[in-house]
Amino acid sequence: MRLRVGNDILPPKFSHCLRACGRLDSCIPVFNTISFWKFLVREKGLLGGLATMLVFLTVGKHWLHQIEGMPSAMFFLLWLLAAILGCAFGVVRHADAVALRLGEPLGTLILTLSITGMEVSMVSAVMLSEKSNPVLARDTLFAVVMIVLGGLVGTALILGAFRHHHQEFNLEGAGAYLSLIVPLAVFALVMPDFTRTTAGPTFSTNQSGILAILCVAIYIVFLGIQTVRHREFFANPNPVEAMEALPRSSLGASALLLVACLVPVVILAEELAIVLDFGTKHLAAPHPLAGVIVAALILAPEGLSAIRAALDNQLQRSINLLLGSALATIALTVPAVLVVGILSDREVQLGLKMGDTVMLCVMLSISVLTFGRGRTNLLQGAVHLLVFLFWIALIFED
C-alpha cells in the first residue's frame, strides 16, 4: 500500500517508514527533499535560462563581440536558442497553470499576453541595442502574422481534421478577432508606404503617436468584449471535458514563476540579435530571416499548445490562442516599438515591400473566408499552409 501526501504518492520505502514510526514529522525532511528535487527537474528550463543570463552578464559579456567564424557563431546561437526556448516553454506552462485557475477566456488571454510581452521585450531590447535594426520590428510583426495565420492555423486545422473530420468553433469569436486584425495589420504594415509626411516606409511622430493610442484603445475595448460583455463568443460551442488537471502550485507561485521565466528572455534577446546579425551577414542570408527566427522562437510554445488543443477537439481554444496572438502582436507590439522609437529617436520602418504586401493581403483574405463559417475541414488547412510555404520560398528566392 502506498501513502499519499498532498498530490505526491510516496515510494514504498517511505510509506514503510511512516507505518514503522507512526509519525509524519520525523519524515518531513525526506518529503521536502523529494519535492525540492522535483521542482528543480520541473524548472530546468528556467534554471538553464537564469544560468545563461548570469554567464553573459558577467564573464561572457564580451564573447559575442569577438566572434570570428561560423562554428563559434553556431555554438552561441544554439546555446541562446536553447536557453530562450526553455524559458519560453516555462512561460507557457505557468501561464497555463494560471489559466486553469482563472478559467476561459481569461486563461487563454493570460497566455496570449505573456507571449506578447515576451515579444515586445525582445524587439524593444534589440531596438535599444548598439546595433539597432530599423526593420526588425517590421520583419518580426509580418513574420508573426504569416506564421500564425499560415503555418500554425494550417497545421492545427489539418491535424484536427485528420482526427475529427470536421471541427466547429464560435463564429462570433473568430469574427471579433479578424475584425481587428485586418484593419490594424493594414494600418501598421501597409499604410507607411503610402504616407507622404516622411520619406520612406515610416510614420511621422504625430502619426506614430496617433496609431499607438488607437491600437491600445481598440484592444482595451476588445478585452472588455472578451472578458466581460460577450464572454460566450469565445467559449467552445461543444464543451468537452478538460484534459488538464489543476496545477499543484498556487496562483501566486505560478504568476511569480511566469515573471521569472520572462526575465532571461528579455536579457538574452540582445545577445541573440548580435549572433543573428553576424550569421546573416556572414552567410549573405535574406535580411528578413532574422525576424522570422525571432517570431518562430516566440511562437513555438504557444503554437504547440494551439495544435494540441486542435487535436483534443478544442478548436475554439486553438483559435483563441492563435488569432489572439496575432491580434495582441499588432495591437500591443506596434505601439511599443513606435513609442520606443519616439523616445530613443530611432527610425522604425514598418512599411512592407510590394511583394510582402500582396502576401499579407492574400493571407488576411483566406483567413476571413476560413473563419467566416462555423466549421473547418482539411482543405482549408491545406490552403493556409500553401500560402505559408510559398511565402517561405519567396524569402530565400526573392
SVG drawing of the C-alpha trace seen along z (x, -y; Angstrom):
<svg xmlns="http://www.w3.org/2000/svg" viewBox="-22 -66 60 68">
<polyline fill="none" stroke="black" stroke-width="0.4" points="0.0,0.0 1.3,-3.4 0.6,-6.5 -0.2,-9.9 1.0,-13.3 -0.7,-16.2 -0.5,-15.4 2.5,-13.1 2.3,-9.3 5.2,-8.2 7.5,-5.4 7.1,-2.1 10.2,-2.6 8.9,-6.0 5.4,-4.5 7.1,-1.8 9.0,-4.4 5.7,-6.2 4.0,-3.0 7.0,-1.9 7.5,-5.2 3.8,-6.2 4.8,-9.9 4.9,-12.2 7.1,-14.9 10.1,-12.7 9.9,-12.1 9.2,-15.7 12.8,-16.4 12.7,-13.5 9.5,-14.7 10.9,-18.3 14.0,-16.9 11.8,-14.9 9.7,-18.0 12.8,-20.2 14.4,-17.8 11.1,-17.5 10.9,-21.3 14.5,-21.5 13.7,-19.0 10.4,-20.7 12.0,-24.1 15.2,-23.1 14.4,-25.4 14.2,-28.4 17.4,-27.4 19.2,-27.0 18.0,-30.4 19.0,-32.1 22.4,-30.4 22.9,-31.5 21.8,-35.1 24.3,-35.3 27.1,-34.0 26.5,-36.6 26.1,-39.4 29.4,-38.6 32.3,-36.5 30.8,-36.2 29.9,-39.9 32.3,-40.4 32.2,-36.9 29.7,-37.7 31.6,-40.8 34.6,-38.7 33.0,-36.0 35.3,-35.3 33.7,-32.4 30.6,-30.4 31.4,-27.5 31.6,-29.7 28.5,-31.7 26.5,-28.4 27.6,-27.4 26.4,-30.6 23.2,-30.5 22.3,-27.0 23.1,-27.9 21.0,-31.0 18.1,-29.4 18.1,-26.5 18.1,-28.9 15.4,-31.2 13.2,-28.3 13.5,-26.6 12.3,-29.8 9.6,-30.3 8.1,-26.9 8.2,-27.7 6.2,-30.9 3.6,-28.8 3.5,-26.2 3.0,-28.7 0.6,-30.7 -1.4,-27.5 -1.4,-27.0 -2.8,-30.5 -5.3,-29.8 -6.7,-26.7 -7.4,-28.5 -9.0,-31.5 -10.9,-29.7 -11.7,-30.7 -11.4,-33.1 -9.2,-34.7 -6.9,-31.7 -6.1,-32.0 -5.8,-35.8 -3.1,-35.4 -1.2,-33.0 -1.5,-35.4 -0.4,-38.4 2.5,-36.6 3.8,-35.6 3.1,-39.1 5.0,-40.6 7.9,-38.3 7.8,-39.5 7.6,-43.2 10.5,-42.8 12.7,-41.1 12.0,-43.5 12.4,-46.6 15.7,-45.2 17.1,-44.8 15.9,-48.2 17.8,-49.8 21.0,-47.8 24.1,-49.4 23.4,-47.7 19.9,-48.9 18.0,-47.3 15.3,-49.7 13.4,-46.9 13.5,-44.1 10.1,-45.2 8.5,-45.1 10.0,-41.8 9.0,-40.2 5.5,-41.6 5.0,-40.4 6.5,-37.0 4.2,-36.6 1.2,-37.2 2.3,-34.9 3.4,-32.1 0.3,-32.3 -2.3,-32.7 -0.5,-30.5 1.7,-27.8 0.1,-27.3 -3.5,-27.8 -2.9,-25.5 -1.2,-22.8 -3.9,-22.9 -6.7,-22.7 -5.1,-19.8 -4.3,-17.7 -7.6,-18.4 -9.4,-17.4 -7.4,-14.2 -8.6,-13.2 -12.1,-14.7 -13.0,-15.3 -15.0,-18.5 -14.5,-20.8 -16.7,-23.6 -15.9,-26.9 -17.7,-30.0 -18.3,-32.2 -18.7,-35.4 -15.4,-35.0 -13.4,-34.3 -15.1,-37.3 -14.2,-39.6 -10.6,-38.7 -10.4,-39.2 -12.4,-42.4 -9.5,-43.9 -6.6,-42.0 -7.4,-43.1 -7.5,-46.9 -4.7,-47.0 -2.4,-44.9 -3.1,-47.2 -2.6,-50.4 0.7,-49.2 2.3,-47.3 0.9,-48.8 0.0,-52.4 3.5,-53.6 4.4,-53.0 1.6,-55.5 2.1,-58.3 3.9,-61.4 4.8,-63.2 8.1,-61.3 10.4,-59.8 10.5,-56.0 8.2,-53.4 7.8,-55.3 5.3,-57.3 5.9,-60.8 6.0,-61.4 2.4,-62.5 1.2,-59.6 3.1,-57.2 1.6,-58.6 -2.0,-58.5 -1.6,-54.9 -0.2,-53.8 -3.0,-55.3 -5.7,-53.9 -4.2,-50.4 -4.1,-50.3 -7.6,-51.9 -9.3,-49.4 -7.5,-46.5 -8.9,-47.6 -12.4,-47.7 -11.8,-44.2 -10.7,-42.9 -13.9,-44.3 -15.9,-42.3 -13.8,-39.2 -13.7,-39.1 -16.9,-40.8 -19.6,-41.7 -19.6,-38.8 -17.5,-36.0 -19.7,-33.5 -18.3,-34.5 -15.0,-32.9 -16.3,-29.7 -16.2,-26.3 -19.6,-25.7 -19.3,-22.0 -17.7,-21.9 -15.5,-18.8 -14.0,-17.6 -10.8,-19.5 -7.7,-17.3 -5.5,-19.2 -5.5,-18.6 -5.3,-21.5 -1.7,-22.5 0.0,-21.8 1.4,-25.3 -0.7,-28.2 -1.9,-31.0 0.7,-33.4 3.6,-31.0 2.6,-30.3 2.4,-34.1 5.8,-34.6 7.5,-31.8 5.9,-33.1 7.6,-36.5 10.9,-34.8 10.8,-32.9 10.3,-36.2 13.4,-37.9 16.1,-35.8 14.2,-36.0 14.4,-39.8 18.1,-39.9 19.2,-37.3 17.3,-38.9 20.0,-41.5 22.7,-38.7 20.7,-36.7 20.4,-39.7 24.2,-40.0 24.6,-36.4 21.8,-36.6 23.3,-39.8 26.7,-38.1 25.2,-35.0 23.0,-36.7 25.9,-38.9 28.5,-36.1 26.2,-33.8 24.6,-36.5 21.2,-35.2 18.0,-37.1 17.6,-40.1 14.0,-39.2 15.4,-35.8 16.3,-37.3 12.7,-38.5 11.4,-35.1 13.7,-33.3 12.7,-35.7 9.0,-35.2 9.3,-31.4 11.2,-31.4 8.5,-33.4 5.6,-31.5 6.9,-27.9 5.4,-27.2 2.1,-28.9 1.9,-27.2 2.4,-23.7 -0.4,-24.5 -2.8,-25.5 -2.0,-22.4 -2.5,-20.2 -5.9,-21.9 -7.0,-21.2 -6.0,-17.5 -8.1,-17.4 -11.1,-18.8 -10.9,-22.1 -10.7,-24.2 -12.1,-27.2 -9.2,-27.3 -6.8,-26.9 -8.4,-29.8 -8.3,-31.9 -4.6,-31.2 -3.6,-31.8 -5.9,-34.7 -5.5,-36.2 -1.7,-36.1 -1.8,-37.7 -4.1,-40.5 -2.1,-41.1 1.1,-41.3 -0.3,-44.0 -2.3,-45.9 0.5,-45.9 3.8,-45.4 3.2,-48.2 2.5,-50.8 5.5,-49.6 8.0,-49.8 6.6,-53.2 6.9,-54.6 10.5,-53.2 11.4,-54.8 10.0,-58.2 11.6,-58.2 15.0,-56.9 14.9,-59.0 15.4,-55.9 13.9,-55.2 11.3,-52.5 10.4,-51.2 7.1,-49.4 6.0,-49.5 6.3,-46.3 7.7,-45.8 5.2,-45.4 5.5,-41.6 5.1,-41.2 2.1,-43.5 0.4,-41.2 1.2,-38.1 -0.3,-39.8 -3.5,-40.7 -3.8,-37.1 -3.3,-35.7 -5.8,-38.0 -8.4,-37.3 -8.2,-33.5 -8.4,-33.9 -11.6,-35.8 -13.0,-33.1 -11.9,-30.2 -13.3,-31.7 -16.4,-33.1 -18.2,-29.8 -18.7,-27.8 -16.8,-24.7 -13.4,-23.8 -12.1,-21.0 -8.9,-19.6 -8.9,-21.7 -9.0,-25.0 -5.9,-24.0 -4.1,-23.0 -4.8,-26.4 -3.3,-28.2 -0.2,-26.0 0.0,-26.6 0.3,-30.4 2.7,-30.0 5.1,-27.7 5.0,-30.0 5.9,-32.9 8.8,-30.9 10.1,-30.2 9.9,-33.8 12.1,-34.8 15.0,-32.7 14.4,-33.4 13.3,-37.0"/>
</svg>
